[in-house]
Amino acid sequence: MSLDLPPVAPAVTAELVQGLTPRLRKRLDAGVTKLAGRPSVRDGDIVRIAVDDDTHLELHAPGGTVTSTDAIRCGCLLAPDCLHRAAAASAAPIADADSEPEPKSEPEPESQSQSLPDAVQASVGEDAPGTPDSQSASPAEPETPTPDQRAAAQAMYDAAAAVLEAGTDGAGAVLQAELLRAAHTARISGLPRIAASAVAVVTQLRAARRADPAYRLAELTAALREVLVTAHRLPGSTGSELATLRGTARQPYAPDGSLRLYGLFSEPVLTATGYAGAVTWTADAEGRLYTVSDVVPGGPGRAVGAADRAVRIGDTALTHRELSRAGLAVSGATVSPTGRLGAGAGVRAVRASGAAWREDPLAGLWELPVADQVSRALTGGDGLLFLDVTLTGTVREAAGDCLLAHCDGLTLRLAAAHDHPALPYRDNLRLLSAAPGTRLRVVARLDPSPLPRALLLATDHPRDPGAHLDLGLDRLQHADLPAPAMAPAGSSPAPDEAPLHLLRRRVHQAASAGRRVLAFPGDSATDSRRLGRYGLACAGDLLDELHSAAADRSRDVFGRLVPADVNRFAHAWLAAAHYTEEVDRSLCAAAWGADPALPPAP
């Protein structure tokens, strides 16, 4: 999309699309495409688009976001019920409340409930009125979803099932608006988790339809599965399960006293939802990890330049690049459950000395057995792995070449953490592949797959073990590489991989092309038998049911096709998607020698 438009709130897009006549709804996708080719100009908080020689469209975004339908104004004769306003909202990025930067002052711990939507407070009041009798009558009854939350979950399930039915090609602006409306309803009903997932689905759909290079089918499939499984489980959930499925509108920040932190590494952030910046990881003397974030609306340029911006905590003048190699002394710290440091008015921070990766206290991060690190990552940890590896070569994958390395008796694949050409991940991996036999200490993020695989984030300097390189921000040079050494012998061959891809590719095909791609005549018995020979009989049954549900079309007494059973197909697809995710998780744990059933690390 060539237009530089401000983010638009989901409710605004949904309301504008709903106000169109049926005739204009059919023309909406063409209107979005046409609008993308029109010239635009930004004047402060106002973006003006020349629809034609005589008509101009204005988007007013005070504070950087369009938050009302009145903020999108058109000068054509059909306004305000014209196609142009809805097309502009559908072409603009989505304003995601969960991705907005945190306020400068975090709420006190005792007032965390005030950050939830009013609907949650009202629902709590309905379930537990404030009279003494009612409070003593049901203190042990687990919390259940309110009627509004059940209705919102059902609306979300129906909207997501319609998207799955249509696929990316058929899920145009109208179906996207329905999903955004369901997201808005879920948010005001106190369901921020599923609302954020729905926004992610719409973002991926738009990226797919405009052939964005950043689009990934696996990410769309994961987001769609998250929406459907949450909407399916939420109406029958209670207690802690309900709290998890409901999510939180914002991460609460709790006081954590004084902290002495040591910089670990920095990574750029560039999301499909239009946010960019950097995150710097630090650790204390006990090995607990903390992050300092600077992520706001922006593009690749901001992701590249964010490393040289001052960190937003206290009065320190350290940049993210400097903090990753220095230290920080923080007083009055506030920390979220995920380890993110708050930037409240009462937080004070000054520069302190850092530590190299091979010095205490950071060296202890690499002493934990690899299998235990993987178990932690698979059970709700931060996903980071601290590994000592020896490079052995490269291997070609569908997304490009990745490094092969020996690590703790395993043959490990190290892939680029981000493919955007503005970030040097891919170039750095290409240079490292020219130095087989090099021993490195690295930081990577677990990438669950049947083979040991991780995304490479940072590595110590090949010629200077006392320094490190942030591979998404720093660029390696040929002079940084040591002379090629002999790669260690005895590489174990890749194991015979179970053919789970036979089911996974059908799950991905359905998310991309909709139900019709699986409804074509064909026989899935061969694939089912092959899955059964590998002990995956359940996968074979799910594959057969997925094809059967896709092809289930009956006719009325006049021989006309009746509407397909969308719910049956959505249930079959969700079961297959959930199964593949869980099997992938188990195979990943087995490949690393980890235990996926271990509780998450504190």
NORMOGI-V145636 format. One record per backbone hydrogen bond with DSSP energy under -1.0 kcal/mol. CO is the residue of the C=O (numbers start at 1). NH is the residue of the N-H. Records with the same first field share a line. If there is no record, write none. Layout:
CO: NH ; NH
This chain:
7: 66
8: 95
9: 13
10: 14
11: 15
12: 16
13: 17
14: 18
15: 19
17: 20
21: 25
22: 26
25: 28
27: 31
28: 32
29: 33
30: 34
31: 35
32: 36
34: 37
35: 38
39: 50
41: 48
43: 46
45: 61
46: 43
47: 59
48: 41
49: 51 ; 57
55: 51 ; 52
56: 75
57: 49
58: 73
59: 47
61: 64
66: 9
68: 71
69: 72
71: 60
73: 58
78: 81
83: 87
84: 88
85: 89
86: 90
87: 91
88: 92
93: 8
96: 99
108: 111
109: 112
111: 114
112: 115
113: 116
117: 120 ; 121
118: 122
119: 123
120: 124
121: 125
122: 126
123: 127
124: 128
131: 135
132: 136
133: 137
134: 138
143: 239
146: 150
147: 151
148: 152
149: 153
150: 154
151: 155
152: 156
153: 157
154: 158
155: 159
156: 160
157: 161
158: 162
159: 163
160: 164
161: 165
162: 166
163: 167
165: 515
167: 171
170: 172
172: 176
173: 177
174: 178
175: 179
176: 180
177: 181
178: 182
179: 183
180: 184
181: 185
182: 186
183: 187
184: 188
185: 189
186: 191
187: 190
191: 195
192: 196
193: 197
194: 198
195: 199
196: 200
197: 201
198: 202
199: 203
200: 204
201: 205
202: 206
203: 207
204: 208
205: 209
206: 210
207: 212
208: 211
212: 215
216: 220
217: 221
218: 222
219: 223
220: 224
221: 225
222: 226
223: 227
224: 228
225: 229
226: 230
227: 231
228: 232
229: 233
230: 234
234: 237
238: 241 ; 242
239: 243
240: 244
241: 245
242: 246
243: 247
246: 193
254: 335
257: 333
259: 330
261: 328
262: 283
265: 281
267: 279
269: 277
271: 274
274: 298
275: 271
276: 296
277: 269
278: 294
279: 267
280: 292
281: 264 ; 265
282: 290
283: 262
284: 287
288: 284
290: 282
291: 341
292: 280
294: 278
296: 276
299: 303
300: 304
301: 305
302: 306
305: 308
306: 309
307: 321
309: 320
311: 313
318: 311
319: 323
320: 324
322: 325
326: 263
327: 352
328: 261
329: 350
330: 259
331: 348
333: 256
334: 342
335: 254
336: 339
339: 291
340: 336
344: 347
348: 331
350: 329
352: 327
356: 359
359: 363
361: 364
362: 365
363: 366
369: 373
370: 374
371: 375
372: 376
373: 377
374: 378
376: 381
383: 446
385: 444
387: 442
389: 440
390: 406
391: 437
393: 404
395: 402
397: 400
400: 397
402: 395
403: 414
404: 392 ; 393
405: 412
406: 390
407: 410
410: 407
412: 405
413: 454
414: 403
415: 456
420: 423
424: 428
425: 429
426: 430
427: 431
428: 432
429: 433
431: 434
432: 435
435: 438
436: 485
438: 391
440: 389
441: 460
442: 387
443: 457 ; 458
444: 385
445: 455
452: 413
453: 447
454: 415
455: 445
457: 471
458: 443
459: 469
464: 467
467: 461
469: 459
470: 473 ; 474
477: 480
478: 481
498: 500
499: 502
500: 503 ; 504
501: 505
503: 507
504: 508
505: 509
506: 510
507: 511
508: 512
509: 513
510: 514
512: 168
514: 517
515: 518
524: 528
525: 529
526: 530
527: 531
528: 532
529: 533
531: 536
532: 535
536: 540
537: 541
538: 542
539: 543
540: 544
541: 545
542: 546
543: 547
544: 548
545: 549
546: 550
547: 551
551: 553
554: 562
556: 559
560: 556
564: 566
565: 569
566: 570
567: 571
568: 572
569: 573
570: 574
571: 575
572: 576
573: 577
574: 578
575: 579
576: 580
577: 581
578: 582
579: 583
580: 584
581: 585
582: 586
583: 587
584: 588
585: 589
586: 590
587: 591
588: 592
589: 594
595: 598
